[in-house]
């Protein structure tokens, strides 16, 4: 996402910024879900108990489809 946006001339300063700009540039279509995935990723750096790890693990399969769509969108782009 970040590399694609930067090649389009968009300045990206953070992962949250990348998501917002990707949505505006129609690379992704559900910015709320992507922001949720970012928050889940951020939680993993603070997981020290098995219950929280299990909750995160259960969410992972639902995140696969958005990543596949992103990969398709980027592979169809002339910039990548």
Buried (B, 14 or more C-beta within 10 A) or exposed (E): BBEBBBEEEBEBEEBBBBBBBBBEBEBBEEBEBBBBBBEBEEBEEEBEEEEEEEEBEEEEEEBEEBEEBBEEBBEEEEEE
